[in-house]
Amino acid sequence: MTMNMTMSLPDDVAAFVKSKGNASAYTARILRRQMLAEELEKSARVRAEAGIVATTAEPAESEEDTLERWARVAGR
C-alpha cells in the first residue's frame, strides 16, 4: 500500500531527488535505510545496557551488505 504525501524541500535537495529519476522510489529507499539505522541504534543501546557486546559488521563487509544482512535479520 502507498500513501501520497506532499513535502516542502529546500531547492537544492528537491533538485537532487528529482535528478534520481523516480523520486518516490529513491526517497523511500533512503528513508528505509534511516529507519533501519535507527532500529539498529536502539538495539545496540539495549544490548549495551544488558552487557552484550556485538558488532554490526563482519570483517570486510560493505555498508550495503551490512544493511541487507540486518534487513534480513529484522524480517524486511
N, C-alpha and C positions, 0 to 999 in steps of 0.2 A: 504494500500500500504506500502511496506517496501523498504528500501534502504540499500544496502551493504556498510559498511564502514570499513576501516582499521584504528586501533588506536594503538599507542605505549603507553604501560603502564609499570610502574615500576614492577619488578619481583614479589614483594610481593602482589601488587594489582592484577596483572594478575592471580596469583595462587589462590587468594581469589575468584575472579569472576569465574574461572574455577571450583572451588570446589562447586559452586552452581548448577551445572548440566547444565541447559540451560542458558548459559552466555548471550545470546541476550535478553531473556525474563527478566532475573534478572537486567541487565543493563538498559533496557527500563523502568522497574518499578522504579528503583532508580532515573533515570533522570526525569520521570514524577513527582515524589514526589518533586524533586528540582524545576521543572518548576512551579508546583502549589504553592510551598512555596514562590518563587519569585513573583508570581502574587499576593499572599495574602499580602506580604510585601508592594508591590506597592499600593495595595488597601488600606491598613492600613494607609500608608503615606497620600494618597489623602483624606481619611476620616478625619484624624487628622488635616490636613490643613484646612478642611472645618468645623472643630469644632465638628465633630461627634465622640462620644465615643462609642466603640463597643468592645466586647470580641470575641475571635476566638474559644473559647471552652465553652461548657456547663459544669456545675458542675459535677465532677467525670467522665468526658468523656476522653477516651483514645486518644492518638495521632492518632492511626489508625482510630478511629471513627470520629475524627475531620477532618482528611484528606478526608475520604469518604463523610462526610457531605458537605465539601467545594467543593469537586469534583462535587457532585450533583448540588450545587448552581451554579457552573461555567458551568454546562451542559456537563460534561465529563463523 
